[in-house]
Amino acid sequence: LSLFDLCKSLNLLGDKDKQILYLYFWKELPQAEIAKQLNIPVGTVKSRLHTAKQNFKAKYKECLS
């Protein structure tokens, strides 16, 4: 796992993906708190997290190729 590839992959993501990953992984906010801050339902937070993780995984694989 290279820090360069990690940063490069994150930069390739859309703003919504970056935002949800930042709040969840870096700020370590619970999903309910993220929902409150973004003024969206918890179900939407879960969906966006799932999508963002998938998108990150795909971008990371691209960076390794």
Disulfide bonds with the S-S distance in Angstrom:
none
